[in-house]
Amino acid sequence: MPVAQVPTGRPPETAGTVAARASTGGAPATRPSPIAVDLGSGQLRIRLGSHEPLSTLATDRSARRHPLLRRGRIIDGPGCATALGQLLRQHHVKVPARPLVIVCRPLLATDTDQDTTRRVLDAVFAPTRLLFIDTVRAAAIGAGAGAGTLLVTDVGAQLTEVAVLRDSQVIAGRRANLGTDDLAHGATVGMLADTIARLVRKLTQGPGAVPAAATALARGMVLVGNGATRPDLRDRLAAATGIPVHRASGPRTAALTGASLAAAAAARHPAADN
């Protein structure tokens, strides 16, 4: 399966820098309401302020039920916007005027991927600002493990990401187009564990090793995402990597929780006042 390394540097619109694209038109008189969004290949999740998270399958509602996302990338923008809108209506949730939206993005998301995401969220929320946060970073924050140097692995439905973070900032990371959905299509838990172990070695060993790798390995691996709910995968990972594997609390929603915390902080920042 394709494996890639995250490049150094990130686009400027990133949660935490409070650099954002302001929407056109007049600015609201009060601070914007925070909204967090996690568009996964298995589930679409939204959290508005302190409300309970909302989620729906990342497939359309037709008899064909074709996927809206594949391997972390939106492949049906209009369908994705429709699904999010239906989710809000189903739960009778009214979107606040001109909110601040933070959305999770996978490692190596391209400019085209991000533009597609912007169009979808503009159509659904009409935000005054839209910020991106790396999913692994959001998951670390949501798991309460953001301080210090950390090794985080996010095993989703169709995508696996491994990253070394320092104080909630991604230093380096790699990803593979393999996830828990593939276990129903010929992949095995052993294959998934071996792929993750290989990504860890690329980050922590040899000439391309991250300088902070030794510190991260000493703390073990924080496992989030759907894969963290599988004890068999955690056991195989511990054996394959030789390090402790810690299951995050609420692993499926850790990224959304972290994005929600980042959105609330960004909404309180002076730059959000208008």
Buried (B, 14 or more C-beta within 10 A) or exposed (E): EEBEBBEEEBEEBBBBEBEBEEEEEEEBEEBBBBBBBBBBBBBBBBBBBEEEBBBBBBBBEEEEEEBBBBBBBBBBBEBBBBBBBEBBEEEEBEBBEBBBBBBBBBBBBEEEBBEBBBBBBBBBBBBBBBBBBBBBBBBBBBBBBBEEBBBBBBBBBBBBBBBBBBEBBBBBBBBBBBBBBBBEEEBEBEBBBBBBBBBBBBBBEEEEBBEBBEBBBEBBBBBBBBBBBBEEBBEBBBEBBEBBBBBBBBBBBBBBBBBBBBBBBBBEEEEBEB
